[in-house]
Amino acid sequence: MQTLGDHKLPHFFNYPPYFTLQPVRETREKQIQLWKELILDYCRTQKIFIIGLEEDFPLFSNPAIERRAEWMDKSHRQCLILWHRIKDWADLILRFVKENGLEDSVMTIEEIRSGIESRGTESISDIHGMERTVLVRALKLLENKGKLAIFKGTSTDDEGVKFSV
């Protein structure tokens, strides 16, 4: 059993869907209940009475399964939730490219996240409306693997991607 300091973590802490808000209402309610119980139990055993937004809270990160929340600003007002690993996002993008016959095409980053091609099919539904920060990180990973090239436009709205899958 994994521990965090002297606190024993439940077996499901290393189960990736535990860190992904579940779409089915009953499952999501159970998941939220498990989170509440874990947070309350951890705070009780560690004698924590206040969780500050500006502080890292160890339960909200699990590097073993690469699930975490990252602060987006220095004032710690916004948090980026990575409910897929960046590698998994990159894999979804490649699948999207192949399913839509875009292997040798050029698209803007905005077209990838909000264009007509990213709508409708179950396999790529996560891509439509995807947070730009996450999309760019996944695209950079694919660029490092030689699967595409990112090029700058005159504004962030027309930054482009040339796929070479």
N, C-alpha and C positions, 0 to 999 in steps of 0.2 A: 504494500500500500504506500502510495506517495505521501510525503509529508511536506508541510510548509512550516519550517521551524519545528516546533513540537506539536503542531496541529496536524492530525491525520485528515487527509483529503478523501472525499468519497471516490469510489471507483469510476464514476461517470465524469470526473474532472478531466480525464484524458480522452474523453469521447468527443470528437469535433462538433457534432450537432448540438452539444450542450452549450457551445459558444455561438450558435447561430439561432436567431429567433425563429422558432418553428411556425410554419404557416397554418397548420391545423389547430383550431382553437383549443381543443381538449389537451393536445400535446403541449401547446404553448403554455397553457395554464399550469400544467404539471411542471414544466421546465421552470417557469417563474417561481413556483412554490419551492422547488429544489434550490434555486438561487437564493431565495429569501432565507431558507433554513440554513444554508451554508454560510451566508454572510452573518446572520445572527449568531450562529454557533461559533464562527471564527472570532467575531468581535467579543463574544462572551469569554472565550478561553484566553484571548489575548488582552482582555480588559481594555478594549477600544470602545470609546463612547462617541467619537466624532470621526467621520471620514471626510477629509478635506478635498475639495475639488482640485487643489493645486498639488496634491501629493499623489505619488504612485500608490496604488492599492494592490497588494500582491495577488489577490484572487482574480483580478481582472486581466491577468496575463498568464498564458501558458505556452512558453517557448517550445516545449516538447511537441506540441501539435501546431505550432505557429499561429495561434489564435491570440489576438490581443486588441487592446484599444490604444491609440496613440494620440497624444495631444496635438492639436493642429495650430495652436497659438500659445504664446508665452504666458498669457493671462489665464490659461487653462479654462477657457469658456466653451471650447468646441473639442469634441473627441471624434477621431476617425476610428470606426469599427471595422476591423478586417475579418469578416465572417467567411471569407475564403482566403487561403494563402495566395500571395501574389503569383506564385507558380500556377496555382489552380485557375486564377483569373486569366493568366496567359494561355493556358490550355483551352479555356472557353473561347477566347478570342480566335485562336487557331481553328477551332471547330466551326465557329461562326464564319470565318473566311472560307473554309473548305465547303461548308454546306451552301454557301451563297455564290460559289464560283468566283471568288475575289482574289485568287492566288497571285495574279500579276497585276492587280489594280492599284489605283491611288485613291485614297479617301482622306477627308479631313478628320481630325479627332472628334469634332462635333458630329459628323455623319456617323461615325462608329457608335457613339453613345446615344444619338437621338434620331438617326436616319431611319427611313422606311425599312431598310434591310435588317435592322436590329429588333424589329417588332415581330410578334406573332408566334414564333415556334418555341416550344418548351425548352429545347436544348440551349437556346440563346436568350431566354427571357431575362436572365440576370444582367445581360449586357445593356439592354435598353434602359436608359436613364442612369447608367452607372456613374458613380462619383468620379469626376474628372481626375482627381489626385490618384485614385486607385488605378484608373485606366492608363494614365501616363506611366505609372510605375510598372504595370504589366507590359506595356508596349516597350519600355526601355529594356526590360528583361528579354523580350523577344528580339529586340535590336541587338543586344549583346550576343544572342545565339545565332545571329545572321538570318533571322526569319523576316525581317523588315528593316526599312530605313525611315527614320523620322526626320522631317525637314521643317524648318521654320517658315512661317508665312509672315505677312505684314502685321498680323495681329494674332492673338491666341485663338480666335475663332477659325482661322484658316491654316493652322498648323497641320501639316500633312503627314501621311503614312503611306509608304510604297511597300506593299507586301511582296515577298519573294519566297513563298512557301513551296 
